[in-house]
Amino acid sequence: MRLLWVLNNPVFGGAHNQLLQLIEPLSRRGVEALTLLPDDPASGLERMRAAGAEVITTPLHRLRATPDPRVQGPFLARFRPEVNSIRRILRERRIDVVQPHGPTNPHGAIAAHREGRAVLWQIYDTRAPMSLRRLTMPMVVRLADAITTWGEALAREHPGALSLGERCIAVYGPVDGERFAPDPARRRPARDDLGARDGDVVIGNLAMFNPSKGHEHLVRAAEIVRSEHPEAIFRVMGAGSPAHARYEAAVLDEARGRGLGDPLVLDFFDAGARAPDLIQGLDVFVMTSVPRSEGMPTAILEAMTCGLRWSRRTLAPCARCG
């Protein structure tokens, strides 16, 4: 069986990581997994290939969180040609099952439906507003042979998903228990790489740089924590996104404005494939995703596997953090 994993997201994230963890176990079960990515230099192509994934690229747009027609125009204008391109790939690569991601990225599902291939539609967050979910979910339910959601609660947030009964399946991000197991031998080198000194308490997270991850809340919390615990330092590991460059710049500006411009105190960087090693150097894992944005983040499961204390919360506005 051949599975095509269609990822419209132009930045390496949870769905990319999920596939990398599943390639080998799927292969042992007779499933060959291929990845379809946008032909974008930031799409995670090199990282996916370096990890052993077979990757195909094609022009592939996605809906964006803006009503600006200049942004949405390319999505609408290129939709039919991109679906037809995927149809050709399905025929040429003899694909049996297509897995699209997110209710607003239907290219792969429509192509699969027209070519008579099975559709396993995965839903992993609630970033699309409910109004848009109500609009797109009838199509998802009609085209999907099965739906997987990252956690049970996520299915209830997508109208109609539960109508599929046993064909709506809750899943959780796969974690390599050996790679993320607590390892004292890796902890010291990891702390050195993170710039931690003796006595430092390293607080960190793993999250790509986009608004749903709420990095601004982490910055505001860091200012408060540092005022009472100067031994606390912060490390935020995740890829940047060209689509969210303005957001990233705003977060960095706010960090500097709050006296957190020293990278020894607060550092943002892309850990890439080093994440399983560097997470060993943390003392506390924190996730500040905004409300109604995530399913079950794989990073939380990785932190738990590593034996870290962790906190997942979004700070409400207050006099101290704005």
C-alpha positions, 0 to 999 in steps of 0.5 A, spaced: 500 500 500 502 506 498 500 512 502 501 520 500 501 525 506 499 532 503 502 537 507 500 544 505 503 548 510 510 551 508 514 550 514 516 544 518 511 542 524 507 537 527 504 533 521 511 533 518 514 530 525 509 525 525 510 522 518 518 522 520 516 518 526 511 513 522 515 512 516 519 506 519 513 502 523 508 503 517 514 500 512 514 494 517 506 493 516 507 494 508 505 501 507 510 506 503 509 513 505 510 519 501 510 526 502 507 531 498 510 538 500 509 545 497 515 547 492 517 552 497 524 553 500 521 553 507 517 547 506 522 543 510 524 539 504 531 538 506 529 536 513 524 531 511 529 528 506 535 528 510 531 524 515 529 519 510 522 521 507 521 520 500 518 527 498 515 530 492 514 537 491 509 541 487 505 548 487 501 548 493 497 554 496 493 554 502 487 558 505 490 564 509 487 567 516 486 574 512 480 576 508 485 580 503 483 578 496 491 579 494 493 573 499 487 569 497 487 570 490 493 565 488 489 560 492 483 560 488 486 562 482 491 556 482 486 551 486 484 547 480 491 546 476 494 544 483 488 539 484 490 536 477 497 536 478 496 532 485 491 527 480 497 526 476 502 524 482 497 519 484 496 516 477 504 516 476 506 514 483 500 509 484 498 511 490 492 508 494 491 512 500 491 520 501 492 523 507 490 531 507 491 535 513 486 540 516 479 542 513 481 548 509 486 544 505 482 540 500 486 539 494 489 532 496 482 529 498 479 532 492 484 529 487 484 522 491 476 522 490 476 524 483 481 518 482 478 513 486 483 513 492 481 512 499 481 519 503 484 519 510 483 526 513 487 528 519 485 534 523 490 537 528 488 544 530 482 549 531 485 555 528 480 555 522 474 559 526 468 555 527 464 559 521 469 556 516 469 549 520 461 549 519 462 551 511 468 546 510 466 540 514 460 537 510 465 537 504 470 533 509 465 528 511 463 527 504 470 526 501 473 522 507 473 515 508 475 516 515 477 522 519 483 522 524 483 528 530 489 529 534 485 528 541 478 526 542 475 533 544 478 536 537 472 531 533 467 535 537 470 542 535 469 540 528 461 539 526 459 532 523 466 529 524 463 524 530 457 522 525 462 518 521 462 513 528 468 508 528 471 512 522 472 518 526 478 516 530 482 520 535 490 519 535 496 522 538 502 524 536 507 518 535 513 519 540 520 515 540 520 513 547 528 511 546 530 518 543 526 522 548 527 518 554 531 521 560 538 521 559 543 524 564 549 523 559 546 527 554 543 532 559 550 536 560 552 537 553 545 539 552 545 544 557 552 547 554 549 547 547 543 551 550 548 556 554 546 554 561 551 555 567 551 552 573 545 554 577 541 556 571 533 553 571 532 552 563 525 553 561 523 552 554 519 549 549 518 546 542 514 550 537 514 553 530 514 561 530 507 562 528 501 566 532 497 560 534 503 558 539 503 564 543 510 566 544 508 573 546 505 570 552 511 566 554 515 573 553 511 576 558 511 570 563 518 570 562 519 578 564 515 576 571 519 570 572 525 573 571 523 579 576 523 574 582 527 568 579 533 571 576 536 564 575 531 562 570 533 562 563 528 561 557 530 557 550 524 557 545 526 552 539 522 552 533 522 554 525 521 561 523 515 562 518 516 567 512 508 567 512 509 570 519 515 574 519 511 580 522 509 576 528 516 574 529 519 581 529 513 583 533 515 578 539 522 579 538 521 587 539 517 586 545 522 581 548 527 587 547 522 592 550 521 588 556 529 587 557 529 580 555 534 582 549 540 578 551 540 571 548 543 568 554 536 570 558 531 568 552 533 565 546 529 563 540 532 558 535 530 552 530 533 546 534 531 542 527 533 535 528 537 536 535 530 537 539 531 530 542 538 532 544 537 539 546 530 538 550 534 534 555 537 540 557 531 543 560 528 543 567 521 546 565 517 545 559 512 550 558 507 551 552 503 558 551 499 556 545 493 561 544 486 558 546 482 554 541 489 553 537 491 546 538 489 539 538 494 534 542 501 537 541 506 532 540 511 537 544 507 536 550 508 528 549 515 529 548 516 533 554 513 528 558 517 522 555 523 526 557 521 526 564 520 534 564 515 538 569 511 542 564 506 547 564 501 549 559 497 555 559 495 562 556 496 568 561 490 572 561 492 580 560 494 583 567 497 590 569 504 586 569 504 583 562 499 587 558 
